[in-house]
């Protein structure tokens, strides 16, 4: 394992790593850690698959009846709050 970065540190950086928003020094540290750490490489591969699956998932529309019930519920809550001081 590379000195200076723990597995917990590496895992915390994965989203930023995949979004390419990390600075060069942090990328170098993370990639050095990944070179030496098979469990973190496996975690990164799983993370990549999960992000990809989430990105391709279909959006499901809320049924109209549920949308109306939710709007009514929120409106009732808001009316209840407007009477509070």
N, CA, C and O atoms as a Maestro MAE file, in Angstrom:
{
 s_m_m2io_version
 :::
 2.0.0
}

f_m_ct {
 s_m_title
 :::
 protein
 m_atom[340] {
  # First column is atom index #
  i_m_mmod_type
  r_m_x_coord
  r_m_y_coord
  r_m_z_coord
  i_m_residue_number
  s_m_chain_name
  s_m_pdb_residue_name
  s_m_pdb_atom_name
  i_m_atomic_number
  :::
  1 25 0.820 -1.190 0.000 1 A "UNK " " N  " 7
  2 3 0.000 0.000 0.000 1 A "UNK " " CA " 6
  3 2 0.864 1.254 0.000 1 A "UNK " " C  " 6
  4 15 1.932 1.279 0.610 1 A "UNK " " O  " 8
  5 25 0.400 2.286 -0.682 2 A "UNK " " N  " 7
  6 3 1.176 3.514 -0.707 2 A "UNK " " CA " 6
  7 2 1.027 4.251 0.610 2 A "UNK " " C  " 6
  8 15 -0.043 4.267 1.217 2 A "UNK " " O  " 8
  9 25 2.114 4.856 1.035 3 A "UNK " " N  " 7
  10 3 2.100 5.600 2.289 3 A "UNK " " CA " 6
  11 2 1.309 6.881 2.100 3 A "UNK " " C  " 6
  12 15 1.344 7.489 1.030 3 A "UNK " " O  " 8
  13 25 0.600 7.287 3.133 4 A "UNK " " N  " 7
  14 3 -0.088 8.563 3.105 4 A "UNK " " CA " 6
  15 2 -1.553 8.497 2.751 4 A "UNK " " C  " 6
  16 15 -2.289 9.425 3.085 4 A "UNK " " O  " 8
  17 25 -2.017 7.456 2.095 5 A "UNK " " N  " 7
  18 3 -3.427 7.364 1.763 5 A "UNK " " CA " 6
  19 2 -3.955 6.019 2.228 5 A "UNK " " C  " 6
  20 15 -3.418 4.966 1.884 5 A "UNK " " O  " 8
  21 25 -5.004 6.076 3.006 6 A "UNK " " N  " 7
  22 3 -5.644 4.847 3.467 6 A "UNK " " CA " 6
  23 2 -6.728 4.436 2.483 6 A "UNK " " C  " 6
  24 15 -7.096 5.207 1.596 6 A "UNK " " O  " 8
  25 25 -7.229 3.236 2.640 7 A "UNK " " N  " 7
  26 3 -8.340 2.774 1.805 7 A "UNK " " CA " 6
  27 2 -9.558 3.675 2.019 7 A "UNK " " C  " 6
  28 15 -10.271 3.994 1.067 7 A "UNK " " O  " 8
  29 25 -9.791 4.079 3.246 8 A "UNK " " N  " 7
  30 3 -10.920 4.964 3.542 8 A "UNK " " CA " 6
  31 2 -10.744 6.299 2.801 8 A "UNK " " C  " 6
  32 15 -11.706 6.829 2.246 8 A "UNK " " O  " 8
  33 25 -9.534 6.835 2.794 9 A "UNK " " N  " 7
  34 3 -9.248 8.074 2.054 9 A "UNK " " CA " 6
  35 2 -9.540 7.876 0.564 9 A "UNK " " C  " 6
  36 15 -10.182 8.711 -0.074 9 A "UNK " " O  " 8
  37 25 -9.060 6.764 0.029 10 A "UNK " " N  " 7
  38 3 -9.225 6.489 -1.402 10 A "UNK " " CA " 6
  39 2 -10.696 6.371 -1.772 10 A "UNK " " C  " 6
  40 15 -11.138 6.959 -2.759 10 A "UNK " " O  " 8
  41 25 -11.445 5.627 -0.997 11 A "UNK " " N  " 7
  42 3 -12.863 5.427 -1.287 11 A "UNK " " CA " 6
  43 2 -13.626 6.749 -1.236 11 A "UNK " " C  " 6
  44 15 -14.544 6.970 -2.026 11 A "UNK " " O  " 8
  45 25 -13.252 7.614 -0.322 12 A "UNK " " N  " 7
  46 3 -13.915 8.915 -0.203 12 A "UNK " " CA " 6
  47 2 -13.690 9.795 -1.430 12 A "UNK " " C  " 6
  48 15 -14.455 10.729 -1.669 12 A "UNK " " O  " 8
  49 25 -12.655 9.508 -2.203 13 A "UNK " " N  " 7
  50 3 -12.312 10.334 -3.364 13 A "UNK " " CA " 6
  51 2 -12.823 9.782 -4.694 13 A "UNK " " C  " 6
  52 15 -12.667 10.430 -5.728 13 A "UNK " " O  " 8
  53 25 -13.424 8.607 -4.681 14 A "UNK " " N  " 7
  54 3 -13.739 7.949 -5.946 14 A "UNK " " CA " 6
  55 2 -14.700 8.728 -6.836 14 A "UNK " " C  " 6
  56 15 -14.488 8.793 -8.047 14 A "UNK " " O  " 8
  57 25 -15.737 9.314 -6.279 15 A "UNK " " N  " 7
  58 3 -16.676 10.062 -7.114 15 A "UNK " " CA " 6
  59 2 -15.969 11.231 -7.793 15 A "UNK " " C  " 6
  60 15 -16.121 11.443 -8.996 15 A "UNK " " O  " 8
  61 25 -15.204 11.980 -7.025 16 A "UNK " " N  " 7
  62 3 -14.462 13.106 -7.593 16 A "UNK " " CA " 6
  63 2 -13.446 12.622 -8.638 16 A "UNK " " C  " 6
  64 15 -13.210 13.288 -9.646 16 A "UNK " " O  " 8
  65 25 -12.858 11.465 -8.381 17 A "UNK " " N  " 7
  66 3 -11.905 10.879 -9.323 17 A "UNK " " CA " 6
  67 2 -12.601 10.572 -10.649 17 A "UNK " " C  " 6
  68 15 -12.088 10.903 -11.719 17 A "UNK " " O  " 8
  69 25 -13.762 9.940 -10.571 18 A "UNK " " N  " 7
  70 3 -14.497 9.595 -11.788 18 A "UNK " " CA " 6
  71 2 -15.020 10.835 -12.505 18 A "UNK " " C  " 6
  72 15 -15.162 10.832 -13.727 18 A "UNK " " O  " 8
  73 25 -15.304 11.880 -11.762 19 A "UNK " " N  " 7
  74 3 -15.781 13.134 -12.363 19 A "UNK " " CA " 6
  75 2 -14.621 14.025 -12.809 19 A "UNK " " C  " 6
  76 15 -14.837 15.114 -13.339 19 A "UNK " " O  " 8
  77 25 -13.405 13.562 -12.594 20 A "UNK " " N  " 7
  78 3 -12.161 14.278 -12.928 20 A "UNK " " CA " 6
  79 2 -12.123 15.694 -12.347 20 A "UNK " " C  " 6
  80 15 -11.786 16.659 -13.033 20 A "UNK " " O  " 8
  81 25 -12.478 15.787 -11.064 21 A "UNK " " N  " 7
  82 3 -12.468 17.092 -10.405 21 A "UNK " " CA " 6
  83 2 -11.366 17.206 -9.353 21 A "UNK " " C  " 6
  84 15 -11.285 18.210 -8.646 21 A "UNK " " O  " 8
  85 25 -10.530 16.195 -9.247 22 A "UNK " " N  " 7
  86 3 -9.436 16.232 -8.275 22 A "UNK " " CA " 6
  87 2 -8.224 16.957 -8.861 22 A "UNK " " C  " 6
  88 15 -8.019 16.967 -10.074 22 A "UNK " " O  " 8
  89 25 -7.431 17.559 -7.986 23 A "UNK " " N  " 7
  90 3 -6.191 18.182 -8.447 23 A "UNK " " CA " 6
  91 2 -5.175 17.089 -8.793 23 A "UNK " " C  " 6
  92 15 -5.312 15.938 -8.378 23 A "UNK " " O  " 8
  93 25 -4.168 17.471 -9.552 24 A "UNK " " N  " 7
  94 3 -3.182 16.503 -10.062 24 A "UNK " " CA " 6
  95 2 -2.462 15.748 -8.952 24 A "UNK " " C  " 6
  96 15 -2.217 14.548 -9.079 24 A "UNK " " O  " 8
  97 25 -2.122 16.435 -7.869 25 A "UNK " " N  " 7
  98 3 -1.394 15.785 -6.774 25 A "UNK " " CA " 6
  99 2 -2.253 14.712 -6.113 25 A "UNK " " C  " 6
  100 15 -1.752 13.642 -5.769 25 A "UNK " " O  " 8
  101 25 -3.546 14.992 -5.931 26 A "UNK " " N  " 7
  102 3 -4.442 14.020 -5.305 26 A "UNK " " CA " 6
  103 2 -4.671 12.835 -6.237 26 A "UNK " " C  " 6
  104 15 -4.725 11.690 -5.787 26 A "UNK " " O  " 8
  105 25 -4.807 13.105 -7.537 27 A "UNK " " N  " 7
  106 3 -4.955 12.024 -8.511 27 A "UNK " " CA " 6
  107 2 -3.732 11.115 -8.464 27 A "UNK " " C  " 6
  108 15 -3.872 9.892 -8.473 27 A "UNK " " O  " 8
  109 25 -2.546 11.692 -8.414 28 A "UNK " " N  " 7
  110 3 -1.316 10.893 -8.363 28 A "UNK " " CA " 6
  111 2 -1.278 10.032 -7.111 28 A "UNK " " C  " 6
  112 15 -0.906 8.860 -7.166 28 A "UNK " " O  " 8
  113 25 -1.665 10.619 -5.980 29 A "UNK " " N  " 7
  114 3 -1.692 9.856 -4.721 29 A "UNK " " CA " 6
  115 2 -2.701 8.717 -4.789 29 A "UNK " " C  " 6
  116 15 -2.409 7.589 -4.391 29 A "UNK " " O  " 8
  117 25 -3.892 9.024 -5.298 30 A "UNK " " N  " 7
  118 3 -4.933 8.002 -5.395 30 A "UNK " " CA " 6
  119 2 -4.515 6.901 -6.351 30 A "UNK " " C  " 6
  120 15 -4.684 5.721 -6.043 30 A "UNK " " O  " 8
  121 25 -3.978 7.260 -7.495 31 A "UNK " " N  " 7
  122 3 -3.562 6.241 -8.453 31 A "UNK " " CA " 6
  123 2 -2.419 5.394 -7.926 31 A "UNK " " C  " 6
  124 15 -2.346 4.204 -8.233 31 A "UNK " " O  " 8
  125 25 -1.522 5.981 -7.139 32 A "UNK " " N  " 7
  126 3 -0.454 5.200 -6.504 32 A "UNK " " CA " 6
  127 2 -1.066 4.200 -5.526 32 A "UNK " " C  " 6
  128 15 -0.649 3.043 -5.467 32 A "UNK " " O  " 8
  129 25 -2.050 4.652 -4.768 33 A "UNK " " N  " 7
  130 3 -2.718 3.756 -3.823 33 A "UNK " " CA " 6
  131 2 -3.415 2.629 -4.592 33 A "UNK " " C  " 6
  132 15 -3.306 1.462 -4.217 33 A "UNK " " O  " 8
  133 25 -4.129 2.978 -5.668 34 A "UNK " " N  " 7
  134 3 -4.839 1.968 -6.442 34 A "UNK " " CA " 6
  135 2 -3.879 0.949 -7.058 34 A "UNK " " C  " 6
  136 15 -4.219 -0.229 -7.171 34 A "UNK " " O  " 8
  137 25 -2.691 1.389 -7.452 35 A "UNK " " N  " 7
  138 3 -1.693 0.476 -8.012 35 A "UNK " " CA " 6
  139 2 -1.318 -0.607 -7.013 35 A "UNK " " C  " 6
  140 15 -1.109 -1.762 -7.385 35 A "UNK " " O  " 8
  141 25 -1.234 -0.227 -5.745 36 A "UNK " " N  " 7
  142 3 -0.796 -1.151 -4.700 36 A "UNK " " CA " 6
  143 2 -1.931 -1.851 -3.964 36 A "UNK " " C  " 6
  144 15 -1.668 -2.741 -3.155 36 A "UNK " " O  " 8
  145 25 -3.193 -1.476 -4.218 37 A "UNK " " N  " 7
  146 3 -4.292 -1.978 -3.391 37 A "UNK " " CA " 6
  147 2 -5.378 -2.644 -4.238 37 A "UNK " " C  " 6
  148 15 -6.237 -1.972 -4.809 37 A "UNK " " O  " 8
  149 25 -5.325 -3.961 -4.308 38 A "UNK " " N  " 7
  150 3 -6.311 -4.717 -5.090 38 A "UNK " " CA " 6
  151 2 -7.740 -4.508 -4.584 38 A "UNK " " C  " 6
  152 15 -8.646 -4.369 -5.406 38 A "UNK " " O  " 8
  153 25 -7.983 -4.480 -3.265 39 A "UNK " " N  " 7
  154 3 -9.360 -4.255 -2.804 39 A "UNK " " CA " 6
  155 2 -9.926 -2.904 -3.260 39 A "UNK " " C  " 6
  156 15 -11.103 -2.821 -3.612 39 A "UNK " " O  " 8
  157 25 -9.120 -1.863 -3.259 40 A "UNK " " N  " 7
  158 3 -9.598 -0.553 -3.712 40 A "UNK " " CA " 6
  159 2 -9.816 -0.536 -5.217 40 A "UNK " " C  " 6
  160 15 -10.727 0.140 -5.694 40 A "UNK " " O  " 8
  161 25 -8.995 -1.268 -5.983 41 A "UNK " " N  " 7
  162 3 -9.229 -1.375 -7.426 41 A "UNK " " CA " 6
  163 2 -10.554 -2.074 -7.689 41 A "UNK " " C  " 6
  164 15 -11.309 -1.672 -8.575 41 A "UNK " " O  " 8
  165 25 -10.836 -3.121 -6.919 42 A "UNK " " N  " 7
  166 3 -12.106 -3.840 -7.064 42 A "UNK " " CA " 6
  167 2 -13.277 -2.936 -6.687 42 A "UNK " " C  " 6
  168 15 -14.316 -2.943 -7.346 42 A "UNK " " O  " 8
  169 25 -13.096 -2.157 -5.619 43 A "UNK " " N  " 7
  170 3 -14.143 -1.231 -5.191 43 A "UNK " " CA " 6
  171 2 -14.394 -0.193 -6.285 43 A "UNK " " C  " 6
  172 15 -15.545 0.129 -6.577 43 A "UNK " " O  " 8
  173 25 -13.330 0.331 -6.891 44 A "UNK " " N  " 7
  174 3 -13.459 1.307 -7.972 44 A "UNK " " CA " 6
  175 2 -14.209 0.704 -9.159 44 A "UNK " " C  " 6
  176 15 -15.072 1.358 -9.745 44 A "UNK " " O  " 8
  177 25 -13.888 -0.528 -9.514 45 A "UNK " " N  " 7
  178 3 -14.576 -1.181 -10.632 45 A "UNK " " CA " 6
  179 2 -16.063 -1.332 -10.337 45 A "UNK " " C  " 6
  180 15 -16.894 -1.093 -11.214 45 A "UNK " " O  " 8
  181 25 -16.403 -1.722 -9.122 46 A "UNK " " N  " 7
  182 3 -17.800 -1.859 -8.719 46 A "UNK " " CA " 6
  183 2 -18.487 -0.505 -8.726 46 A "UNK " " C  " 6
  184 15 -19.625 -0.376 -9.177 46 A "UNK " " O  " 8
  185 25 -17.785 0.504 -8.221 47 A "UNK " " N  " 7
  186 3 -18.321 1.866 -8.173 47 A "UNK " " CA " 6
  187 2 -18.611 2.369 -9.585 47 A "UNK " " C  " 6
  188 15 -19.657 2.969 -9.833 47 A "UNK " " O  " 8
  189 25 -17.686 2.124 -10.500 48 A "UNK " " N  " 7
  190 3 -17.890 2.538 -11.896 48 A "UNK " " CA " 6
  191 2 -19.138 1.883 -12.479 48 A "UNK " " C  " 6
  192 15 -19.932 2.537 -13.156 48 A "UNK " " O  " 8
  193 25 -19.308 0.583 -12.214 49 A "UNK " " N  " 7
  194 3 -20.486 -0.125 -12.727 49 A "UNK " " CA " 6
  195 2 -21.765 0.443 -12.127 49 A "UNK " " C  " 6
  196 15 -22.762 0.603 -12.831 49 A "UNK " " O  " 8
  197 25 -21.746 0.750 -10.828 50 A "UNK " " N  " 7
  198 3 -22.931 1.297 -10.164 50 A "UNK " " CA " 6
  199 2 -23.289 2.674 -10.728 50 A "UNK " " C  " 6
  200 15 -24.459 2.960 -10.986 50 A "UNK " " O  " 8
  201 25 -22.288 3.515 -10.917 51 A "UNK " " N  " 7
  202 3 -22.525 4.852 -11.485 51 A "UNK " " CA " 6
  203 2 -23.082 4.714 -12.900 51 A "UNK " " C  " 6
  204 15 -24.004 5.436 -13.280 51 A "UNK " " O  " 8
  205 25 -22.534 3.806 -13.665 52 A "UNK " " N  " 7
  206 3 -23.020 3.586 -15.032 52 A "UNK " " CA " 6
  207 2 -24.449 3.067 -15.056 52 A "UNK " " C  " 6
  208 15 -25.260 3.491 -15.879 52 A "UNK " " O  " 8
  209 25 -24.750 2.148 -14.149 53 A "UNK " " N  " 7
  210 3 -26.115 1.606 -14.085 53 A "UNK " " CA " 6
  211 2 -27.113 2.687 -13.684 53 A "UNK " " C  " 6
  212 15 -28.207 2.764 -14.242 53 A "UNK " " O  " 8
  213 25 -26.742 3.511 -12.729 54 A "UNK " " N  " 7
  214 3 -27.633 4.589 -12.291 54 A "UNK " " CA " 6
  215 2 -27.866 5.589 -13.415 54 A "UNK " " C  " 6
  216 15 -28.968 6.120 -13.559 54 A "UNK " " O  " 8
  217 25 -26.849 5.845 -14.200 55 A "UNK " " N  " 7
  218 3 -26.973 6.819 -15.289 55 A "UNK " " CA " 6
  219 2 -27.880 6.312 -16.402 55 A "UNK " " C  " 6
  220 15 -28.514 7.109 -17.094 55 A "UNK " " O  " 8
  221 25 -27.949 5.011 -16.581 56 A "UNK " " N  " 7
  222 3 -28.760 4.460 -17.659 56 A "UNK " " CA " 6
  223 2 -30.146 4.011 -17.203 56 A "UNK " " C  " 6
  224 15 -30.958 3.588 -18.025 56 A "UNK " " O  " 8
  225 25 -30.422 4.098 -15.917 57 A "UNK " " N  " 7
  226 3 -31.733 3.682 -15.406 57 A "UNK " " CA " 6
  227 2 -32.815 4.595 -15.970 57 A "UNK " " C  " 6
  228 15 -32.615 5.798 -16.136 57 A "UNK " " O  " 8
  229 25 -33.950 4.003 -16.256 58 A "UNK " " N  " 7
  230 3 -35.050 4.782 -16.790 58 A "UNK " " CA " 6
  231 2 -35.732 5.583 -15.689 58 A "UNK " " C  " 6
  232 15 -35.861 5.132 -14.551 58 A "UNK " " O  " 8
  233 25 -36.154 6.755 -16.054 59 A "UNK " " N  " 7
  234 3 -36.904 7.590 -15.121 59 A "UNK " " CA " 6
  235 2 -38.344 7.110 -15.131 59 A "UNK " " C  " 6
  236 15 -38.922 6.864 -16.190 59 A "UNK " " O  " 8
  237 25 -38.913 6.980 -13.955 60 A "UNK " " N  " 7
  238 3 -40.290 6.537 -13.831 60 A "UNK " " CA " 6
  239 2 -41.138 7.725 -13.410 60 A "UNK " " C  " 6
  240 15 -40.845 8.391 -12.417 60 A "UNK " " O  " 8
  241 25 -42.185 7.982 -14.169 61 A "UNK " " N  " 7
  242 3 -43.085 9.086 -13.850 61 A "UNK " " CA " 6
  243 2 -44.010 8.692 -12.711 61 A "UNK " " C  " 6
  244 15 -44.471 7.553 -12.630 61 A "UNK " " O  " 8
  245 25 -44.273 9.648 -11.833 62 A "UNK " " N  " 7
  246 3 -45.201 9.440 -10.737 62 A "UNK " " CA " 6
  247 2 -46.617 9.362 -11.318 62 A "UNK " " C  " 6
  248 15 -46.985 10.208 -12.133 62 A "UNK " " O  " 8
  249 25 -47.417 8.372 -10.919 63 A "UNK " " N  " 7
  250 3 -48.795 8.291 -11.418 63 A "UNK " " CA " 6
  251 2 -49.573 9.559 -11.052 63 A "UNK " " C  " 6
  252 15 -49.358 10.129 -9.983 63 A "UNK " " O  " 8
  253 25 -50.476 10.002 -11.933 64 A "UNK " " N  " 7
  254 3 -51.228 11.239 -11.689 64 A "UNK " " CA " 6
  255 2 -51.942 11.259 -10.334 64 A "UNK " " C  " 6
  256 15 -51.944 12.286 -9.656 64 A "UNK " " O  " 8
  257 25 -52.542 10.147 -9.936 65 A "UNK " " N  " 7
  258 3 -53.249 10.108 -8.646 65 A "UNK " " CA " 6
  259 2 -52.290 10.363 -7.490 65 A "UNK " " C  " 6
  260 15 -52.624 11.091 -6.556 65 A "UNK " " O  " 8
  261 25 -51.108 9.772 -7.546 66 A "UNK " " N  " 7
  262 3 -50.110 9.969 -6.498 66 A "UNK " " CA " 6
  263 2 -49.622 11.418 -6.491 66 A "UNK " " C  " 6
  264 15 -49.433 12.005 -5.426 66 A "UNK " " O  " 8
  265 25 -49.419 11.990 -7.673 67 A "UNK " " N  " 7
  266 3 -48.987 13.377 -7.783 67 A "UNK " " CA " 6
  267 2 -50.019 14.312 -7.138 67 A "UNK " " C  " 6
  268 15 -49.656 15.234 -6.408 67 A "UNK " " O  " 8
  269 25 -51.316 14.065 -7.415 68 A "UNK " " N  " 7
  270 3 -52.391 14.887 -6.842 68 A "UNK " " CA " 6
  271 2 -52.446 14.737 -5.323 68 A "UNK " " C  " 6
  272 15 -52.609 15.727 -4.609 68 A "UNK " " O  " 8
  273 25 -52.313 13.519 -4.831 69 A "UNK " " N  " 7
  274 3 -52.334 13.282 -3.381 69 A "UNK " " CA " 6
  275 2 -51.161 13.972 -2.697 69 A "UNK " " C  " 6
  276 15 -51.318 14.548 -1.621 69 A "UNK " " O  " 8
  277 25 -49.989 13.916 -3.318 70 A "UNK " " N  " 7
  278 3 -48.806 14.562 -2.757 70 A "UNK " " CA " 6
  279 2 -48.978 16.081 -2.743 70 A "UNK " " C  " 6
  280 15 -48.668 16.733 -1.746 70 A "UNK " " O  " 8
  281 25 -49.467 16.635 -3.832 71 A "UNK " " N  " 7
  282 3 -49.690 18.080 -3.894 71 A "UNK " " CA " 6
  283 2 -50.690 18.516 -2.838 71 A "UNK " " C  " 6
  284 15 -50.499 19.549 -2.195 71 A "UNK " " O  " 8
  285 25 -51.753 17.746 -2.650 72 A "UNK " " N  " 7
  286 3 -52.762 18.063 -1.636 72 A "UNK " " CA " 6
  287 2 -52.157 18.006 -0.238 72 A "UNK " " C  " 6
  288 15 -52.406 18.884 0.589 72 A "UNK " " O  " 8
  289 25 -51.372 16.985 0.019 73 A "UNK " " N  " 7
  290 3 -50.724 16.833 1.322 73 A "UNK " " CA " 6
  291 2 -49.808 18.024 1.620 73 A "UNK " " C  " 6
  292 15 -49.842 18.581 2.717 73 A "UNK " " O  " 8
  293 25 -49.001 18.403 0.646 74 A "UNK " " N  " 7
  294 3 -48.072 19.526 0.839 74 A "UNK " " CA " 6
  295 2 -48.847 20.824 1.048 74 A "UNK " " C  " 6
  296 15 -48.494 21.631 1.907 74 A "UNK " " O  " 8
  297 25 -49.908 21.024 0.258 75 A "UNK " " N  " 7
  298 3 -50.716 22.242 0.405 75 A "UNK " " CA " 6
  299 2 -51.337 22.309 1.797 75 A "UNK " " C  " 6
  300 15 -51.358 23.380 2.404 75 A "UNK " " O  " 8
  301 25 -51.838 21.199 2.312 76 A "UNK " " N  " 7
  302 3 -52.425 21.176 3.658 76 A "UNK " " CA " 6
  303 2 -51.370 21.506 4.699 76 A "UNK " " C  " 6
  304 15 -51.639 22.266 5.630 76 A "UNK " " O  " 8
  305 25 -50.200 20.961 4.563 77 A "UNK " " N  " 7
  306 3 -49.113 21.237 5.508 77 A "UNK " " CA " 6
  307 2 -48.725 22.698 5.484 77 A "UNK " " C  " 6
  308 15 -48.505 23.300 6.535 77 A "UNK " " O  " 8
  309 25 -48.637 23.273 4.304 78 A "UNK " " N  " 7
  310 3 -48.257 24.668 4.173 78 A "UNK " " CA " 6
  311 2 -49.341 25.585 4.766 78 A "UNK " " C  " 6
  312 15 -49.022 26.579 5.420 78 A "UNK " " O  " 8
  313 25 -50.604 25.255 4.540 79 A "UNK " " N  " 7
  314 3 -51.686 26.050 5.131 79 A "UNK " " CA " 6
  315 2 -51.636 25.969 6.650 79 A "UNK " " C  " 6
  316 15 -51.895 26.963 7.327 79 A "UNK " " O  " 8
  317 25 -51.311 24.811 7.190 80 A "UNK " " N  " 7
  318 3 -51.206 24.640 8.637 80 A "UNK " " CA " 6
  319 2 -50.094 25.466 9.233 80 A "UNK " " C  " 6
  320 15 -50.227 25.963 10.351 80 A "UNK " " O  " 8
  321 25 -49.006 25.625 8.518 81 A "UNK " " N  " 7
  322 3 -47.869 26.411 8.998 81 A "UNK " " CA " 6
  323 2 -48.119 27.903 8.920 81 A "UNK " " C  " 6
  324 15 -47.592 28.664 9.732 81 A "UNK " " O  " 8
  325 25 -48.924 28.335 7.944 82 A "UNK " " N  " 7
  326 3 -49.127 29.772 7.783 82 A "UNK " " CA " 6
  327 2 -49.891 30.371 8.956 82 A "UNK " " C  " 6
  328 15 -49.830 31.582 9.170 82 A "UNK " " O  " 8
  329 25 -50.611 29.551 9.721 83 A "UNK " " N  " 7
  330 3 -51.329 30.035 10.876 83 A "UNK " " CA " 6
  331 2 -50.474 30.081 12.130 83 A "UNK " " C  " 6
  332 15 -50.910 30.606 13.154 83 A "UNK " " O  " 8
  333 25 -49.235 29.526 12.064 84 A "UNK " " N  " 7
  334 3 -48.347 29.519 13.228 84 A "UNK " " CA " 6
  335 2 -47.535 30.796 13.266 84 A "UNK " " C  " 6
  336 15 -47.193 31.363 12.229 84 A "UNK " " O  " 8
  337 25 -47.226 31.248 14.490 85 A "UNK " " N  " 7
  338 3 -46.411 32.467 14.617 85 A "UNK " " CA " 6
  339 2 -44.981 32.129 14.877 85 A "UNK " " C  " 6
  340 15 -44.149 33.027 15.012 85 A "UNK " " O  " 8
  :::
 }
 m_bond[339] {
  # First column is bond index #
  i_m_from
  i_m_to
  i_m_order
  :::
  1 1 2 1
  2 2 3 1
  3 3 4 2
  4 3 5 1
  5 5 6 1
  6 6 7 1
  7 7 8 2
  8 7 9 1
  9 9 10 1
  10 10 11 1
  11 11 12 2
  12 11 13 1
  13 13 14 1
  14 14 15 1
  15 15 16 2
  16 15 17 1
  17 17 18 1
  18 18 19 1
  19 19 20 2
  20 19 21 1
  21 21 22 1
  22 22 23 1
  23 23 24 2
  24 23 25 1
  25 25 26 1
  26 26 27 1
  27 27 28 2
  28 27 29 1
  29 29 30 1
  30 30 31 1
  31 31 32 2
  32 31 33 1
  33 33 34 1
  34 34 35 1
  35 35 36 2
  36 35 37 1
  37 37 38 1
  38 38 39 1
  39 39 40 2
  40 39 41 1
  41 41 42 1
  42 42 43 1
  43 43 44 2
  44 43 45 1
  45 45 46 1
  46 46 47 1
  47 47 48 2
  48 47 49 1
  49 49 50 1
  50 50 51 1
  51 51 52 2
  52 51 53 1
  53 53 54 1
  54 54 55 1
  55 55 56 2
  56 55 57 1
  57 57 58 1
  58 58 59 1
  59 59 60 2
  60 59 61 1
  61 61 62 1
  62 62 63 1
  63 63 64 2
  64 63 65 1
  65 65 66 1
  66 66 67 1
  67 67 68 2
  68 67 69 1
  69 69 70 1
  70 70 71 1
  71 71 72 2
  72 71 73 1
  73 73 74 1
  74 74 75 1
  75 75 76 2
  76 75 77 1
  77 77 78 1
  78 78 79 1
  79 79 80 2
  80 79 81 1
  81 81 82 1
  82 82 83 1
  83 83 84 2
  84 83 85 1
  85 85 86 1
  86 86 87 1
  87 87 88 2
  88 87 89 1
  89 89 90 1
  90 90 91 1
  91 91 92 2
  92 91 93 1
  93 93 94 1
  94 94 95 1
  95 95 96 2
  96 95 97 1
  97 97 98 1
  98 98 99 1
  99 99 100 2
  100 99 101 1
  101 101 102 1
  102 102 103 1
  103 103 104 2
  104 103 105 1
  105 105 106 1
  106 106 107 1
  107 107 108 2
  108 107 109 1
  109 109 110 1
  110 110 111 1
  111 111 112 2
  112 111 113 1
  113 113 114 1
  114 114 115 1
  115 115 116 2
  116 115 117 1
  117 117 118 1
  118 118 119 1
  119 119 120 2
  120 119 121 1
  121 121 122 1
  122 122 123 1
  123 123 124 2
  124 123 125 1
  125 125 126 1
  126 126 127 1
  127 127 128 2
  128 127 129 1
  129 129 130 1
  130 130 131 1
  131 131 132 2
  132 131 133 1
  133 133 134 1
  134 134 135 1
  135 135 136 2
  136 135 137 1
  137 137 138 1
  138 138 139 1
  139 139 140 2
  140 139 141 1
  141 141 142 1
  142 142 143 1
  143 143 144 2
  144 143 145 1
  145 145 146 1
  146 146 147 1
  147 147 148 2
  148 147 149 1
  149 149 150 1
  150 150 151 1
  151 151 152 2
  152 151 153 1
  153 153 154 1
  154 154 155 1
  155 155 156 2
  156 155 157 1
  157 157 158 1
  158 158 159 1
  159 159 160 2
  160 159 161 1
  161 161 162 1
  162 162 163 1
  163 163 164 2
  164 163 165 1
  165 165 166 1
  166 166 167 1
  167 167 168 2
  168 167 169 1
  169 169 170 1
  170 170 171 1
  171 171 172 2
  172 171 173 1
  173 173 174 1
  174 174 175 1
  175 175 176 2
  176 175 177 1
  177 177 178 1
  178 178 179 1
  179 179 180 2
  180 179 181 1
  181 181 182 1
  182 182 183 1
  183 183 184 2
  184 183 185 1
  185 185 186 1
  186 186 187 1
  187 187 188 2
  188 187 189 1
  189 189 190 1
  190 190 191 1
  191 191 192 2
  192 191 193 1
  193 193 194 1
  194 194 195 1
  195 195 196 2
  196 195 197 1
  197 197 198 1
  198 198 199 1
  199 199 200 2
  200 199 201 1
  201 201 202 1
  202 202 203 1
  203 203 204 2
  204 203 205 1
  205 205 206 1
  206 206 207 1
  207 207 208 2
  208 207 209 1
  209 209 210 1
  210 210 211 1
  211 211 212 2
  212 211 213 1
  213 213 214 1
  214 214 215 1
  215 215 216 2
  216 215 217 1
  217 217 218 1
  218 218 219 1
  219 219 220 2
  220 219 221 1
  221 221 222 1
  222 222 223 1
  223 223 224 2
  224 223 225 1
  225 225 226 1
  226 226 227 1
  227 227 228 2
  228 227 229 1
  229 229 230 1
  230 230 231 1
  231 231 232 2
  232 231 233 1
  233 233 234 1
  234 234 235 1
  235 235 236 2
  236 235 237 1
  237 237 238 1
  238 238 239 1
  239 239 240 2
  240 239 241 1
  241 241 242 1
  242 242 243 1
  243 243 244 2
  244 243 245 1
  245 245 246 1
  246 246 247 1
  247 247 248 2
  248 247 249 1
  249 249 250 1
  250 250 251 1
  251 251 252 2
  252 251 253 1
  253 253 254 1
  254 254 255 1
  255 255 256 2
  256 255 257 1
  257 257 258 1
  258 258 259 1
  259 259 260 2
  260 259 261 1
  261 261 262 1
  262 262 263 1
  263 263 264 2
  264 263 265 1
  265 265 266 1
  266 266 267 1
  267 267 268 2
  268 267 269 1
  269 269 270 1
  270 270 271 1
  271 271 272 2
  272 271 273 1
  273 273 274 1
  274 274 275 1
  275 275 276 2
  276 275 277 1
  277 277 278 1
  278 278 279 1
  279 279 280 2
  280 279 281 1
  281 281 282 1
  282 282 283 1
  283 283 284 2
  284 283 285 1
  285 285 286 1
  286 286 287 1
  287 287 288 2
  288 287 289 1
  289 289 290 1
  290 290 291 1
  291 291 292 2
  292 291 293 1
  293 293 294 1
  294 294 295 1
  295 295 296 2
  296 295 297 1
  297 297 298 1
  298 298 299 1
  299 299 300 2
  300 299 301 1
  301 301 302 1
  302 302 303 1
  303 303 304 2
  304 303 305 1
  305 305 306 1
  306 306 307 1
  307 307 308 2
  308 307 309 1
  309 309 310 1
  310 310 311 1
  311 311 312 2
  312 311 313 1
  313 313 314 1
  314 314 315 1
  315 315 316 2
  316 315 317 1
  317 317 318 1
  318 318 319 1
  319 319 320 2
  320 319 321 1
  321 321 322 1
  322 322 323 1
  323 323 324 2
  324 323 325 1
  325 325 326 1
  326 326 327 1
  327 327 328 2
  328 327 329 1
  329 329 330 1
  330 330 331 1
  331 331 332 2
  332 331 333 1
  333 333 334 1
  334 334 335 1
  335 335 336 2
  336 335 337 1
  337 337 338 1
  338 338 339 1
  339 339 340 2
  :::
 }
}
